Amino acid sequence: MKTVSVWMGCSFCLVLAPLKSFAWDYEGHRLINQLALASLPSNFPRAVLTPAARERIAFLAGEPDRWRNTPDLPLKHFNAPDHFLDIDDLPPYELDPNSLSPFRYEFTAQLAVFRSAHPGQFPAIDPKKDPDHTRVLVGFLPWTITEDYGKLKSAFSCLKTFQEAGGTAEEIQNAEQNAVYIMGVMGHYVGDGSQPLHTTRRYNGWVGNNPRGYTTNRTFHSWIDGGYLRKAGLKPEDLVKKIRPAKPLAIAQVKSGYTNIFPRVMAYLIEQHAQVEPLYRLDRDGKLRPRCRLFGGGQHRHARVLGLQAAV
């Protein structure tokens, strides 16, 4: 049972990761989850693939962004860093993105200890511009994905136990709904990781030294998140027709059956981070204008930079 639950738990995450599809506004997040579901194997648990479950998973793709609508600062403090990792902010802490701790709080402690020991290496933070106390953080996206992966493994394991050990109809239904919820929310964060601007301090216009003349426009992120893709006329049915079937990936096994997916998640984010400057370059060179078609003629290169490889 453990082997089956591990496979089922990792499959949804690993379906999403290779998609490298666009992530951003609700329509994009929704499409990512729909594409992931379309690529799942026929022996995936059917209870989470009914029409109602598919719609629920697609809807939940926008849930973590909906949590932003509250003015409550503790929730903003908890939620905001889960959507990004500023990889270019790791070197000042002498941290290698390829060898980060898979444990969220251990990583946070490393940041705090280093910052305390080298206060002169970091600019002062204006409290008035940091009401939710997140400016000191570089983001937790890979930990969020990894933790949700563990939750999904647990959810499918519990579902299987209820199904095979005499669980009531109500217990089985509740266990199915738990898996559906985690699948939907987890898909949001994997989708966030596919957007290069979720991996950099230059998430909304270029900051710092700018010899190549990249945009500093503070609407750049929102344009990439949804404006450009809507203007490009991307149609969901075009992607669904070309989706590649999901394939389980080999994951390192650690003692006591612990499967360490964190390195795979980081490799995914590092790959997307490499597209940050090419994305800015496309914008500077006028190649992100509304008339561009993502899947027409020579636009495949632009699709790659934007993370749109799901159907290519």
SERO-4910 file (N, C-alpha, C, O; in steps of 0.05 Angstrom, whole numbers):
BEGIN
 pado doro    nc1    nc2    nc3   cac1   cac2   cac3    cc1    cc2    cc3    oc1    oc2    oc3
  Met    A     16    -24      0      0      0      0     17     25      0     10     45    -13
  Lys    A     40     24     14     57     47     15     68     54    -12     69     77    -20
  Thr    A     76     33    -27     86     38    -54     65     51    -72     71     70    -87
  Val    A     41     41    -70     19     52    -87     14     81    -79     10     98    -97
  Ser    A     13     87    -53      6    114    -45     28    133    -52     23    156    -59
  Val    A     53    125    -51     75    142    -59     73    149    -88     76    172    -96
  Trp    A     67    128   -105     64    133   -134     42    153   -139     45    172   -154
  Met    A     19    148   -127     -4    165   -131      1    193   -121     -7    213   -133
  Gly    A     15    195    -98     21    221    -86     39    238   -103     35    262   -106
  Cys    A     59    225   -116     79    240   -131     69    246   -159     78    266   -171
  Ser    A     51    230   -169     44    232   -198     32    259   -205     39    271   -225
  Phe    A     14    269   -187      2    295   -195     22    317   -195     22    334   -213
  Cys    A     41    317   -176     62    338   -176     79    335   -201     86    355   -214
  Leu    A     87    310   -207    106    306   -229     92    309   -256    106    313   -276
  Val    A     66    306   -257     52    313   -281     55    343   -286     60    352   -309
  Leu    A     51    358   -265     51    387   -268     78    398   -274     81    416   -291
  Ala    A     99    388   -261    125    400   -264    135    400   -292    145    421   -301
  Pro    A    134    378   -308    144    379   -334    127    396   -353    137    402   -375
  Leu    A    103    404   -345     86    419   -363     99    446   -370     98    455   -393
  Lys    A    111    458   -350    123    485   -354    103    503   -368    110    520   -385
  Ser    A     78    500   -360     57    516   -373     55    543   -359     67    547   -338
  Phe    A     39    561   -370     38    587   -357     21    585   -332      5    567   -329
  Ala    A     26    604   -313     17    599   -287     -4    618   -276    -16    612   -256
  Trp    A     -9    640   -288    -11    664   -271    -38    673   -263    -46    668   -240
  Asp    A    -53    687   -280    -80    694   -272    -97    669   -269    -88    647   -276
  Tyr    A   -121    673   -258   -138    649   -252   -142    631   -276   -140    607   -274
  Glu    A   -146    644   -300   -151    627   -324   -127    609   -329   -130    586   -337
  Gly    A   -102    620   -326    -79    605   -331    -75    583   -310    -69    560   -317
  His    A    -79    589   -285    -77    569   -264    -97    547   -268    -91    523   -265
  Arg    A   -121    554   -275   -142    535   -280   -134    516   -303   -138    492   -301
  Leu    A   -123    527   -324   -115    511   -347    -93    492   -340    -93    469   -349
  Ile    A    -74    500   -324    -52    483   -315    -64    458   -301    -56    435   -308
  Asn    A    -82    461   -283    -94    438   -270   -110    421   -289   -109    396   -287
  Gln    A   -123    433   -308   -138    417   -327   -119    401   -345   -125    378   -351
  Leu    A    -97    413   -353    -78    398   -369    -65    375   -353    -60    354   -364
  Ala    A    -60    380   -328    -48    359   -311    -68    335   -309    -60    312   -312
  Leu    A    -93    342   -305   -113    320   -303   -116    305   -329   -119    281   -330
  Ala    A   -114    320   -352   -117    307   -378    -94    288   -384    -96    270   -400
  Ser    A    -71    292   -371    -48    276   -377    -44    252   -358    -26    236   -362
  Leu    A    -62    249   -338    -59    228   -319    -65    200   -331    -81    199   -350
  Pro    A    -52    179   -321    -57    152   -332    -84    142   -326    -98    152   -308
  Ser    A    -93    122   -341   -120    112   -338   -125     98   -311   -147     95   -303
  Asn    A   -103     89   -298   -106     75   -273   -104     93   -249   -103     84   -226
  Phe    A   -105    119   -254   -105    138   -231   -132    136   -218   -152    131   -231
  Pro    A   -134    140   -191   -159    137   -177   -182    152   -190   -180    177   -193
  Arg    A   -203    138   -198   -224    151   -213   -241    170   -197   -253    188   -208
  Ala    A   -241    167   -171   -258    183   -154   -250    213   -156   -267    230   -152
  Val    A   -224    218   -161   -216    246   -163   -215    256   -192   -206    278   -198
  Leu    A   -226    239   -210   -226    247   -239   -255    248   -250   -258    248   -274
  Thr    A   -275    247   -233   -302    251   -242   -305    279   -252   -289    296   -246
  Pro    A   -326    285   -268   -330    313   -278   -331    333   -255   -320    355   -257
  Ala    A   -345    325   -233   -347    344   -210   -319    348   -197   -313    371   -190
  Ala    A   -304    327   -194   -277    329   -182   -259    346   -200   -243    362   -190
  Arg    A   -260    341   -226   -243    357   -245   -250    386   -243   -232    403   -243
  Glu    A   -275    393   -242   -283    421   -239   -273    433   -213   -264    456   -212
  Arg    A   -276    417   -192   -267    427   -165   -236    432   -166   -227    452   -155
  Ile    A   -221    413   -177   -192    416   -178   -185    441   -195   -166    456   -188
  Ala    A   -199    445   -217   -194    468   -234   -200    494   -219   -185    513   -220
  Phe    A   -222    494   -205   -230    518   -189   -210    524   -167   -203    547   -163
  Leu    A   -200    503   -154   -182    507   -132   -154    517   -141   -138    525   -124
  Ala    A   -149    517   -166   -124    527   -176   -120    557   -169    -98    567   -168
  Gly    A   -142    571   -165   -141    599   -158   -143    605   -128   -141    628   -120
  Glu    A   -145    584   -112   -150    588    -83   -128    603    -69   -135    622    -55
  Pro    A   -103    596    -72    -82    611    -57    -81    641    -64    -74    657    -47
  Asp    A    -89    648    -89    -90    677    -95   -115    690    -83   -114    714    -77
  Arg    A   -136    674    -79   -160    686    -66   -154    693    -37   -167    711    -26
  Trp    A   -135    679    -25   -128    685      3   -115    713      5   -112    724     27
  Arg    A   -108    725    -17    -96    752    -17   -117    774    -12   -109    797     -7
  Asn    A   -142    767    -14   -163    788    -13   -168    798     16   -184    816     19
  Thr    A   -156    787     35   -160    795     63   -139    816     72   -116    814     63
  Pro    A   -147    835     88   -128    854     99   -113    843    123    -95    857    133
  Asp    A   -119    819    132   -106    808    156    -77    803    151    -69    786    134
  Leu    A    -60    817    166    -31    815    161    -19    788    168     -1    779    154
  Pro    A    -28    774    189    -17    747    194    -20    729    170     -3    713    164
  Leu    A    -44    730    157    -48    713    133    -30    722    110    -19    705     96
  Lys    A    -27    748    106     -9    758     85     19    749     91     34    741     72
  His    A     28    750    116     55    742    123     59    712    117     80    704    108
  Phe    A     39    696    122     41    667    117     39    661     88     54    644     78
  Asn    A     21    674     73     14    666     46     33    677     25     40    662      7
  Ala    A     40    702     27     54    715      5     81    701     -2     85    696    -26
  Pro    A     98    694     17    123    681      9    121    653     -3    140    643    -15
  Asp    A     98    641      0     94    614    -11     93    614    -41     95    593    -53
  His    A     89    637    -53     85    639    -82    111    644    -98    110    645   -123
  Phe    A    133    647    -85    158    654   -100    183    645    -85    182    637    -62
  Leu    A    205    645   -100    232    642    -89    250    659   -105    254    654   -129
  Asp    A    261    680    -92    280    698   -106    308    685   -106    324    689    -89
  Ile    A    312    669   -127    337    653   -128    361    672   -129    383    665   -119
  Asp    A    359    695   -142    381    713   -143    387    727   -117    407    742   -115
  Asp    A    371    723    -96    377    733    -70    390    713    -52    396    719    -29
  Leu    A    395    689    -62    409    669    -46    439    673    -43    450    669    -22
  Pro    A    453    681    -65    483    685    -62    491    704    -40    511    699    -27
  Pro    A    477    726    -35    486    743    -12    486    729     14    499    737     33
  Tyr    A    470    707     16    470    691     41    490    668     39    491    651     57
  Glu    A    505    667     17    524    646     12    511    619     11    521    599     21
  Leu    A    487    619     -1    471    594     -4    470    586    -34    465    603    -51
  Asp    A    475    561    -39    474    550    -66    446    539    -71    437    522    -55
  Pro    A    432    548    -92    405    538    -96    403    508   -101    382    496    -99
  Asn    A    426    496   -108    426    467   -113    430    450    -88    429    426    -89
  Ser    A    435    464    -65    440    448    -41    425    461    -17    436    461      5
  Leu    A    401    470    -21    386    482      1    374    459     18    369    437      9
  Ser    A    369    466     44    356    447     62    327    443     53    314    462     45
  Pro    A    317    418     53    289    413     46    270    421     69    246    418     66
  Phe    A    281    430     91    265    437    114    261    467    116    280    482    119
  Arg    A    236    476    114    229    504    113    241    521    136    254    541    132
  Tyr    A    238    511    160    246    527    183    276    526    187    288    546    197
  Glu    A    289    505    179    318    504    179    329    525    159    348    540    166
  Phe    A    318    527    136    326    547    116    321    575    127    338    592    124
  Thr    A    298    580    140    292    606    151    312    614    173    321    637    174
  Ala    A    320    594    189    340    600    210    367    607    198    381    624    208
  Gln    A    374    594    176    399    600    163    400    629    153    420    643    156
  Leu    A    378    638    142    376    666    133    379    685    157    394    704    156
  Ala    A    365    679    179    366    697    202    394    698    215    403    719    222
  Val    A    406    675    217    433    674    229    453    689    212    469    705    223
  Phe    A    452    685    186    472    699    169    466    729    169    485    745    169
  Arg    A    442    737    168    435    765    167    444    779    193    453    801    193
  Ser    A    440    765    215    448    776    241    478    779    243    488    798    255
  Ala    A    493    760    231    522    761    232    535    781    212    557    789    216
  His    A    519    788    192    529    807    171    509    829    165    500    831    142
  Pro    A    502    844    185    481    865    181    488    885    160    470    896    146
  Gly    A    514    891    156    521    911    137    518    903    108    520    920     90
  Gln    A    514    877    103    512    867     76    483    870     64    479    863     41
  Phe    A    464    878     81    437    879     72    425    907     77    430    919     98
  Pro    A    410    917     57    398    944     61    377    944     83    364    924     88
  Ala    A    374    967     95    354    970    117    326    967    105    322    975     82
  Ile    A    308    957    120    280    953    112    263    974    125    263    977    150
  Asp    A    248    989    109    230   1010    120    205    996    131    190    985    115
  Pro    A    200    997    157    177    984    168    150    993    156    131    977    154
  Lys    A    149   1018    146    125   1028    134    118   1014    108     95   1013     99
  Lys    A    139   1003     95    135    989     70    135    959     73    136    944     54
  Asp    A    134    950     98    135    922    104    115    914    126    123    903    146
  Pro    A     90    921    122     70    916    143     66    887    150     59    880    172
  Asp    A     70    869    130     66    840    135     92    826    142     92    801    145
  His    A    114    841    145    140    830    153    150    807    134    158    786    144
  Thr    A    149    813    109    158    793     89    183    802     73    194    787     59
  Arg    A    190    828     76    212    838     60    239    824     66    257    824     49
  Val    A    242    813     90    266    800     97    268    772     86    289    759     87
  Leu    A    246    762     75    245    734     65    251    733     35    246    752     21
  Val    A    262    711     26    268    707     -2    247    689    -15    250    683    -39
  Gly    A    228    679      0    207    662    -11    209    633     -3    231    624      4
  Phe    A    186    619     -4    185    592      5    172    573    -16    163    551     -9
  Leu    A    171    581    -41    157    565    -61    165    536    -62    147    519    -62
  Pro    A    190    529    -63    197    500    -65    189    484    -41    183    461    -43
  Trp    A    190    497    -18    181    483      7    151    479      6    141    458     15
  Thr    A    136    499     -4    107    496     -5    100    473    -23     82    457    -16
  Ile    A    112    471    -46    106    449    -65    114    422    -52     98    403    -54
  Thr    A    137    421    -40    146    396    -27    128    387     -5    121    364     -2
  Glu    A    119    406     11    101    400     34     74    390     24     62    372     35
  Asp    A     64    403      2     38    394     -9     41    367    -21     22    351    -21
  Tyr    A     64    361    -33     69    333    -43     66    313    -20     53    292    -24
  Gly    A     77    319      3     74    301     26     45    299     35     36    277     42
  Lys    A     31    321     34      2    320     42    -13    303     22    -31    288     30
  Leu    A     -7    305     -3    -21    289    -24    -16    259    -20    -34    243    -23
  Lys    A      9    252    -15     16    224     -9     -1    214     14    -13    192     13
  Ser    A     -3    230     35    -18    222     59    -48    220     52    -61    201     60
  Ala    A    -58    238     36    -86    238     29    -94    212     13   -114    200     19
  Phe    A    -77    205     -6    -83    181    -22    -79    156     -5    -93    136     -9
  Ser    A    -60    156     13    -55    133     30    -79    128     48    -89    106     51
  Cys    A    -90    151     59   -113    148     77   -138    139     61   -153    123     70
  Leu    A   -141    150     36   -163    142     20   -162    112     14   -183     98     17
  Lys    A   -139    102      8   -136     73      2   -142     57     27   -155     35     25
  Thr    A   -134     67     50   -139     52     75   -169     50     80   -179     29     87
  Phe    A   -183     73     77   -212     73     81   -226     54     62   -245     40     69
  Gln    A   -216     54     37   -229     37     16   -225      7     22   -242     -9     17
  Glu    A   -201      0     32   -194    -28     35   -199    -39     64   -199    -63     68
  Ala    A   -203    -21     83   -206    -30    111   -233    -26    122   -237    -24    146
  Gly    A   -253    -24    104   -280    -22    114   -289      5    122   -306      8    140
  Gly    A   -279     26    111   -288     53    117   -317     57    108   -326     45     89
  Thr    A   -331     75    122   -358     80    115   -359     96     89   -339    107     80
  Ala    A   -382     97     76   -385    113     51   -378    142     56   -367    155     39
  Glu    A   -386    152     80   -380    180     86   -350    185     90   -340    205     81
  Glu    A   -337    166    103   -308    169    107   -293    168     80   -275    184     75
  Ile    A   -301    150     63   -288    149     36   -293    174     20   -275    184      8
  Gln    A   -318    184     21   -324    209      6   -307    232     17   -297    248      1
  Asn    A   -305    234     43   -289    256     55   -260    253     48   -247    273     42
  Ala    A   -250    229     48   -222    224     40   -217    232     11   -196    243      4
  Glu    A   -236    226     -6   -234    234    -34   -233    264    -37   -217    275    -52
  Gln    A   -250    278    -22   -251    307    -23   -225    319    -13   -216    340    -22
  Asn    A   -212    306      7   -187    316     17   -166    315     -5   -151    334     -9
  Ala    A   -165    293    -20   -145    291    -42   -151    311    -63   -132    323    -74
  Val    A   -176    315    -70   -183    335    -90   -174    363    -82   -163    377    -98
  Tyr    A   -178    370    -57   -170    396    -47   -140    401    -50   -131    421    -60
  Ile    A   -125    381    -41    -96    384    -41    -86    385    -70    -68    401    -77
  Met    A    -97    368    -88    -89    369   -116    -94    396   -128    -76    407   -142
  Gly    A   -117    408   -122   -123    434   -134   -105    456   -124    -95    472   -140
  Val    A   -101    457    -98    -84    479    -86    -54    475    -94    -41    494   -101
  Met    A    -45    450    -93    -17    444   -100    -11    453   -129     10    463   -135
  Gly    A    -31    448   -147    -27    456   -175    -22    486   -178     -7    494   -196
  His    A    -33    502   -160    -28    531   -162      1    537   -158     13    553   -174
  Tyr    A     14    525   -138     41    532   -132     61    521   -153     80    534   -160
  Val    A     55    497   -164     72    487   -185     69    505   -209     89    510   -223
  Gly    A     45    515   -214     41    534   -236     56    560   -231     68    572   -249
  Asp    A     56    570   -206     71    594   -200    101    591   -207    114    609   -218
  Gly    A    111    567   -202    139    562   -207    146    563   -236    169    567   -244
  Ser    A    126    559   -254    132    559   -282    134    587   -294    143    590   -317
  Gln    A    126    607   -278    128    635   -287    155    645   -278    159    648   -254
  Pro    A    173    652   -297    200    660   -289    201    682   -269    219    684   -252
  Leu    A    182    701   -270    182    724   -251    176    716   -223    178    732   -205
  His    A    168    691   -218    164    681   -190    190    670   -179    190    659   -157
  Thr    A    212    673   -193    238    662   -184    259    683   -181    283    677   -179
  Thr    A    251    709   -180    271    730   -181    263    755   -166    239    761   -163
  Arg    A    282    770   -156    277    796   -144    267    816   -165    254    836   -158
  Arg    A    273    810   -190    264    827   -212    236    818   -222    232    814   -246
  Tyr    A    219    815   -203    193    803   -209    173    822   -222    153    813   -233
  Asn    A    179    848   -221    160    867   -232    175    891   -243    172    914   -233
  Gly    A    190    887   -264    208    907   -274    236    903   -265    240    895   -242
  Trp    A    255    908   -282    283    904   -275    292    922   -253    286    946   -253
  Val    A    307    912   -234    318    929   -213    349    925   -212    359    904   -221
  Gly    A    363    945   -202    392    943   -201    405    952   -228    392    965   -244
  Asn    A    430    945   -231    445    952   -255    430    942   -280    421    919   -282
  Asn    A    427    960   -299    410    954   -322    423    963   -349    411    979   -363
  Pro    A    447    953   -355    461    962   -379    447    954   -405    452    966   -426
  Arg    A    430    934   -405    417    925   -429    390    938   -434    376    932   -454
  Gly    A    382    956   -416    358    972   -421    332    957   -419    314    961   -435
  Tyr    A    330    939   -400    305    924   -396    284    942   -383    291    961   -369
  Thr    A    259    935   -386    237    951   -375    239    952   -345    245    933   -331
  Thr    A    232    975   -334    229    979   -305    200    984   -298    193    992   -276
  Asn    A    182    980   -317    154    985   -314    142    967   -292    147    942   -292
  Arg    A    128    978   -274    117    963   -251     91    948   -258     78    937   -240
  Thr    A     84    948   -283     61    932   -292     70    908   -308     54    893   -319
  Phe    A     97    903   -309    107    882   -325     97    854   -316     89    838   -333
  His    A     96    850   -290     88    824   -280     59    818   -287     53    796   -296
  Ser    A     41    838   -284     13    833   -290      9    829   -320     -9    814   -328
  Trp    A     26    841   -337     24    837   -365     31    809   -373     17    796   -389
  Ile    A     52    799   -361     60    771   -367     41    751   -354     35    731   -366
  Asp    A     31    758   -330     13    739   -317    -13    734   -332    -23    711   -330
  Gly    A    -22    753   -347    -48    748   -360    -53    765   -385    -64    755   -404
  Gly    A    -44    790   -384    -50    808   -406    -40    799   -433    -55    798   -453
  Tyr    A    -15    791   -434     -2    782   -459    -15    757   -469    -21    754   -493
  Leu    A    -20    738   -451    -31    712   -460    -59    715   -470    -67    701   -489
  Arg    A    -75    733   -457   -102    737   -467   -101    751   -495   -116    743   -513
  Lys    A    -83    770   -498    -81    783   -524    -71    764   -546    -77    767   -569
  Ala    A    -55    745   -537    -44    726   -557    -65    706   -567    -60    693   -587
  Gly    A    -87    705   -553   -109    688   -562   -104    658   -558   -113    641   -573
  Leu    A    -90    651   -536    -85    623   -530   -111    609   -523   -126    619   -506
  Lys    A   -116    586   -536   -141    571   -531   -135    545   -517   -117    530   -525
  Pro    A   -150    539   -495   -145    515   -480   -146    489   -497   -130    471   -493
  Glu    A   -165    489   -516   -167    464   -532   -143    459   -549   -138    436   -556
  Asp    A   -128    480   -556   -104    476   -572    -83    460   -555    -68    444   -566
  Leu    A    -82    466   -529    -62    453   -512    -70    425   -505    -54    406   -505
  Val    A    -96    421   -499   -106    395   -491   -101    374   -512    -94    351   -506
  Lys    A   -104    382   -538   -100    363   -560    -71    353   -561    -66    331   -571
  Lys    A    -52    369   -552    -24    363   -555    -10    355   -529     14    352   -529
  Ile    A    -25    351   -508    -14    345   -482      2    319   -483     -7    300   -495
  Arg    A     24    318   -469     40    293   -467     31    277   -443     26    289   -422
  Pro    A     29    251   -446     21    234   -423     40    237   -400     64    240   -404
  Ala    A     30    236   -376     47    237   -352     64    213   -348     55    190   -355
  Lys    A     88    217   -338    106    194   -332    117    198   -305    128    219   -299
  Pro    A    115    178   -287    127    180   -260    157    184   -263    170    172   -280
  Leu    A    168    201   -246    197    206   -246    210    192   -223    198    188   -202
  Ala    A    235    184   -227    250    172   -205    257    193   -184    267    214   -190
  Ile    A    251    186   -159    256    204   -137    273    190   -117    270    166   -111
  Ala    A    293    204   -106    312    192    -87    297    182    -62    280    195    -50
  Gln    A    303    157    -55    291    145    -32    311    149     -8    334    142    -10
  Val    A    300    159     13    316    163     37    307    143     58    287    129     54
  Lys    A    321    141     80    314    121    100    285    123    110    273    145    108
  Ser    A    274    102    119    247    100    129    226    106    108    204    115    115
  Gly    A    233    102     83    213    106     62    208    134     54    190    140     38
  Tyr    A    223    153     64    220    182     58    230    187     30    252    181     23
  Thr    A    212    198     13    219    205    -14    225    234    -16    208    251    -10
  Asn    A    249    241    -24    258    269    -24    253    282    -51    270    279    -69
  Ile    A    231    295    -54    224    308    -80    236    336    -82    237    347   -104
  Phe    A    247    347    -60    256    374    -59    277    380    -81    275    401    -94
  Pro    A    297    363    -85    316    369   -107    304    371   -134    312    388   -151
  Arg    A    283    355   -140    270    357   -166    255    383   -168    254    395   -190
  Val    A    242    391   -146    228    417   -147    247    440   -151    241    458   -167
  Met    A    270    439   -138    290    461   -141    301    461   -169    305    482   -181
  Ala    A    306    438   -181    316    437   -209    296    449   -227    303    464   -246
  Tyr    A    270    445   -223    249    457   -239    249    487   -237    248    501   -257
  Leu    A    252    498   -212    252    527   -208    277    539   -220    276    561   -231
  Ile    A    300    526   -217    325    537   -228    323    538   -258    333    557   -270
  Glu    A    311    518   -270    307    519   -299    290    542   -308    296    555   -328
  Gln    A    269    548   -293    252    571   -299    266    597   -294    263    616   -309
  His    A    283    598   -273    298    622   -267    316    630   -290    322    654   -294
  Ala    A    327    611   -304    344    616   -327    330    631   -349    343    642   -367
  Gln    A    304    632   -348    288    646   -369    282    675   -362    268    688   -377
  Val    A    291    684   -338    283    711   -330    294    732   -350    279    748   -360
  Glu    A    320    732   -355    331    752   -373    322    749   -401    316    769   -414
  Pro    A    320    724   -412    308    722   -439    280    733   -441    272    744   -461
  Leu    A    264    731   -419    238    742   -419    239    773   -421    224    785   -437
  Tyr    A    256    785   -405    260    814   -407    270    822   -435    263    844   -445
  Arg    A    287    806   -446    299    812   -472    277    812   -494    276    829   -511
  Leu    A    259    792   -492    236    791   -511    220    816   -509    211    828   -529
  Asp    A    215    825   -484    199    850   -481    214    874   -492    202    890   -506
  Arg    A    240    876   -486    255    899   -496    256    900   -527    254    921   -539
  Asp    A    257    877   -539    259    875   -568    231    876   -582    229    871   -606
  Gly    A    210    881   -567    184    884   -578    171    858   -587    153    859   -604
  Lys    A    179    836   -575    168    810   -584    147    799   -565    138    776   -568
  Leu    A    138    816   -547    116    808   -529     92    825   -535     75    830   -517
  Arg    A     89    835   -559     67    851   -566     42    834   -572     45    810   -578
  Pro    A     19    845   -570     -6    829   -573     -8    814   -599    -21    794   -600
  Arg    A      5    824   -620      1    811   -646     16    784   -648     11    769   -666
  Cys    A     34    779   -629     49    753   -629     30    730   -623     13    732   -606
  Arg    A     33    708   -638     18    684   -633     37    663   -623     57    658   -635
  Leu    A     29    651   -600     48    633   -586     54    608   -602     76    598   -601
  Phe    A     35    599   -618     39    574   -632     38    577   -662     32    558   -676
  Gly    A     44    601   -671     44    606   -700     72    611   -709     87    626   -697
  Gly    A     79    600   -732    105    606   -744    128    602   -726    133    580   -715
  Gly    A    144    623   -721    168    621   -706    165    628   -677    185    635   -663
  Gln    A    141    626   -666    136    634   -639    143    612   -618    139    617   -594
  His    A    152    589   -627    158    568   -608    180    576   -588    179    568   -565
  Arg    A    199    592   -598    220    601   -580    209    619   -559    217    617   -535
  His    A    190    636   -566    178    654   -547    162    637   -526    162    644   -502
  Ala    A    148    616   -536    133    599   -518    152    586   -497    144    583   -474
  Arg    A    175    578   -506    194    565   -487    202    585   -465    203    578   -442
  Val    A    209    609   -473    217    629   -453    195    635   -434    200    640   -410
  Leu    A    170    634   -443    148    639   -425    139    615   -410    120    616   -395
  Gly    A    153    593   -413    146    568   -399    123    553   -412    112    535   -399
  Leu    A    117    559   -437     93    546   -449    101    522   -465     98    522   -490
  Gln    A    111    501   -452    120    477   -466    100    454   -463    106    432   -472
  Ala    A     78    459   -452     59    436   -446     51    423   -472     48    398   -473
  Ala    A     47    438   -493     36    426   -517     56    426   -540     49    419   -562
  Val    A     80    435   -535    100    437   -558    116    411   -559    134    409   -576
***
